[in-house]
Amino acid sequence: MTATETATAAGTEDATVRTLCEQLLAELPPASTDPVTFLGRQFDLGLAWVHFPEGQGGLGLSPRLQRTVNDILFPAGAPVAAYRNVIGHGMGAPTLVTHGTEAQKQRYLRPLFTGEEVWCQLFSEPGAGSDVAGLSTRAVRDGDEWIVNGQKVWTTLAHLAKWGMLIARTDPEQPKHKGMTYFVVDMEAPGVEVRPLYQITGEAEFNEVYFTDVRIPDEERLGEVGEGWRATLTTLMNERVAIGGGIPRKGTGFIAEAVKAYQARGDHDRARRDELMSLWIRAEVLRLTNIRASQLRVLGDPGPEGSIGKAMSADLNKDITAFTVGLLGPEGMLKPDGYPMARPEHAMQFSNTQQAFLRTRANSIEGGTTEIAKNILGERVLGLPGDVRNDKDVPWSQVPRS
Ligand SMILES: Cc1cc2nc3c(=O)[nH]c(=O)nc-3n(C[C@H](O)[C@H](O)[C@H](O)COP(=O)(O)OP(=O)(O)OC[C@H]3O[C@@H](n4cnc5c(N)ncnc54)[C@H](O)[C@@H]3O)c2cc1C
């Protein structure tokens, strides 16, 4: 294709997406439509994830055009699918579309997008976090089913989830990355027990999950037996983007709160203004970096550059919210909503600055720690020598563990 033809095609695609958005808003005005109906129609029109194939919530177009969709639909008051099912939307869907069978895509994607079926991610275990490939949860084949036993931890929104993305060890005699299999597990199946874990915010967004003789039909396996690591990488790479790859409008989000708090304080001393400006610049640099990454992205695995946004946003969110709480003075030490000991309906939503300050402490841990993100960048982007991995080629059963 010549440059002119490429530009014409891009213009046509943009026009198609805009027309479909207008059609959706005309057919179902958000103010008078329930969110499930609206999101269902959005999915059917291919505006859920425009880069997904047709019939699977997409139109097979550039992921860049999803911004166009969002820029039209959100200001018009449309419901935000990602808020209703954060793990399913950001990580479950790309994993399904990359590794799922046709039947799995047809079964899971639409109710995932509408939020009728919430998803959770069952990767971390008490003995396997950064080194998630070392996990111990076992799945043993029994005819057309698998029997699962083990424990997962830090499972965000497991208390609301219908489906879980589960990785389990199916062959302990293989090295750790080779003996794992990926399943979609019904969180309402007998033998699944979900217990809350409370965070410093006083909320339990996450849980520990116990599996006792849980039966999973083989058709709910995602990918080949023993090939679970491939699908796991797709989930993890998309997780980094889902957490750190956000593209807010310029000057919005945490940095807007900081500016507001600075203006409200009245005494505009220069040291604080300097601090605020450097935070504002970091926020803008991150936003632009994420725009660039999103334009380069194709369907499937986002690639190691997702770790840039993940690591940068963790530090930035912590620094901005600390700055804002500092501006509040003694009031910053009081959390307006107290410590409710609640099990929230959403993860990572902030009702006040103090809560945001506390919750963002976890940003450098969740979705892979900042140290691990830096290891990935060092090895896969900068080409530096690798981390020490002396258990990589040893059968999992022979690796010493406590
Ligand atoms: C709010 C929140 C939500 C979460 N939600 C989920 C979820 O829904 N599903 C899920 O499966 N998990 C979830 N997690 C778990 C998260 O993925 C793990 O906490 C994370 O991967 C770190 O694992 P760990 O806690 O076992 O720490 P460890 O792996 O034990 O790490 C401890 C420390 O050692 C450092 N470290 C470890 N290995 C290395 C290395 N090779 N090089 C340098 N430093 C290293 C780490 O950076 C860290 O500072 C969540 C965590 C949080 C905080």
Ligand as a Chemical Component Dictionary entry (heavy atoms), coordinates in Angstrom:
data_LIG
# 
_chem_comp.id                   LIG 
_chem_comp.type                 NON-POLYMER 
_chem_comp.pdbx_formal_charge   0 
_chem_comp.three_letter_code    LIG 
# 
loop_
_chem_comp_atom.comp_id 
_chem_comp_atom.atom_id 
_chem_comp_atom.alt_atom_id 
_chem_comp_atom.type_symbol 
_chem_comp_atom.charge 
_chem_comp_atom.model_Cartn_x 
_chem_comp_atom.model_Cartn_y 
_chem_comp_atom.model_Cartn_z 
_chem_comp_atom.pdbx_ordinal 
LIG C1  C1  C 0 -3.400 -4.786  45.684 1  
LIG C2  C2  C 0 -2.914 -6.076  45.121 2  
LIG C3  C3  C 0 -3.728 -6.801  44.279 3  
LIG C4  C4  C 0 -3.289 -8.034  43.764 4  
LIG N1  N1  N 0 -4.134 -8.754  42.970 5  
LIG C5  C5  C 0 -3.750 -9.968  42.516 6  
LIG C6  C6  C 0 -4.638 -10.787 41.748 7  
LIG O1  O1  O 0 -5.780 -10.411 41.483 8  
LIG N2  N2  N 0 -4.230 -12.013 41.363 9  
LIG C7  C7  C 0 -2.995 -12.481 41.636 10 
LIG O2  O2  O 0 -2.674 -13.592 41.214 11 
LIG N3  N3  N 0 -2.092 -11.750 42.368 12 
LIG C8  C8  C 0 -2.460 -10.510 42.814 13 
LIG N4  N4  N 0 -1.582 -9.731  43.554 14 
LIG C9  C9  C 0 -0.297 -10.317 43.926 15 
LIG C10 C10 C 0 0.917  -9.681  43.247 16 
LIG O3  O3  O 0 0.993  -10.070 41.902 17 
LIG C11 C11 C 0 2.149  -10.137 44.046 18 
LIG O4  O4  O 0 2.036  -9.564  45.338 19 
LIG C12 C12 C 0 3.444  -9.687  43.408 20 
LIG O5  O5  O 0 3.666  -10.364 42.188 21 
LIG C13 C13 C 0 4.660  -9.908  44.343 22 
LIG O6  O6  O 0 4.671  -11.206 44.824 23 
LIG P1  P1  P 0 4.843  -11.475 46.411 24 
LIG O7  O7  O 0 3.842  -10.634 47.115 25 
LIG O8  O8  O 0 4.777  -12.950 46.623 26 
LIG O9  O9  O 0 6.274  -10.925 46.770 27 
LIG P2  P2  P 0 7.671  -11.656 46.556 28 
LIG O10 O10 O 0 7.733  -12.250 45.195 29 
LIG O11 O11 O 0 7.901  -12.581 47.704 30 
LIG O12 O12 O 0 8.680  -10.444 46.620 31 
LIG C14 C14 C 0 9.130  -9.859  47.844 32 
LIG C15 C15 C 0 10.131 -8.767  47.511 33 
LIG O13 O13 O 0 11.285 -9.344  46.821 34 
LIG C16 C16 C 0 11.509 -8.675  45.578 35 
LIG N5  N5  N 0 11.957 -9.655  44.579 36 
LIG C17 C17 C 0 11.475 -10.901 44.377 37 
LIG N6  N6  N 0 12.123 -11.503 43.356 38 
LIG C18 C18 C 0 13.041 -10.606 42.895 39 
LIG C19 C19 C 0 14.005 -10.631 41.840 40 
LIG N7  N7  N 0 14.160 -11.714 41.063 41 
LIG N8  N8  N 0 14.759 -9.522  41.644 42 
LIG C20 C20 C 0 14.608 -8.400  42.430 43 
LIG N9  N9  N 0 13.707 -8.334  43.457 44 
LIG C21 C21 C 0 12.928 -9.410  43.679 45 
LIG C22 C22 C 0 10.148 -8.119  45.193 46 
LIG O14 O14 O 0 10.284 -7.026  44.287 47 
LIG C23 C23 C 0 9.580  -7.716  46.546 48 
LIG O15 O15 O 0 10.072 -6.441  46.915 49 
LIG C24 C24 C 0 -1.998 -8.518  44.084 50 
LIG C25 C25 C 0 -1.177 -7.766  44.939 51 
LIG C26 C26 C 0 -1.610 -6.561  45.456 52 
LIG C27 C27 C 0 -0.711 -5.793  46.364 53 
# 
loop_
_chem_comp_bond.comp_id 
_chem_comp_bond.atom_id_1 
_chem_comp_bond.atom_id_2 
_chem_comp_bond.value_order 
_chem_comp_bond.pdbx_ordinal 
LIG C1  C2  SING 1  
LIG C2  C3  SING 2  
LIG C2  C26 DOUB 3  
LIG C3  C4  DOUB 4  
LIG C4  N1  SING 5  
LIG C4  C24 SING 6  
LIG N1  C5  DOUB 7  
LIG C5  C6  SING 8  
LIG C5  C8  SING 9  
LIG C6  O1  DOUB 10 
LIG C6  N2  SING 11 
LIG N2  C7  SING 12 
LIG C7  O2  DOUB 13 
LIG C7  N3  SING 14 
LIG N3  C8  DOUB 15 
LIG C8  N4  SING 16 
LIG N4  C9  SING 17 
LIG N4  C24 SING 18 
LIG C9  C10 SING 19 
LIG C10 O3  SING 20 
LIG C10 C11 SING 21 
LIG C11 O4  SING 22 
LIG C11 C12 SING 23 
LIG C12 O5  SING 24 
LIG C12 C13 SING 25 
LIG C13 O6  SING 26 
LIG O6  P1  SING 27 
LIG P1  O7  DOUB 28 
LIG P1  O8  SING 29 
LIG P1  O9  SING 30 
LIG O9  P2  SING 31 
LIG P2  O10 DOUB 32 
LIG P2  O11 SING 33 
LIG P2  O12 SING 34 
LIG O12 C14 SING 35 
LIG C14 C15 SING 36 
LIG C15 O13 SING 37 
LIG C15 C23 SING 38 
LIG O13 C16 SING 39 
LIG C16 N5  SING 40 
LIG C16 C22 SING 41 
LIG N5  C17 SING 42 
LIG N5  C21 SING 43 
LIG C17 N6  DOUB 44 
LIG N6  C18 SING 45 
LIG C18 C19 SING 46 
LIG C18 C21 DOUB 47 
LIG C19 N7  SING 48 
LIG C19 N8  DOUB 49 
LIG N8  C20 SING 50 
LIG C20 N9  DOUB 51 
LIG N9  C21 SING 52 
LIG C22 O14 SING 53 
LIG C22 C23 SING 54 
LIG C23 O15 SING 55 
LIG C24 C25 DOUB 56 
LIG C25 C26 SING 57 
LIG C26 C27 SING 58 
# 
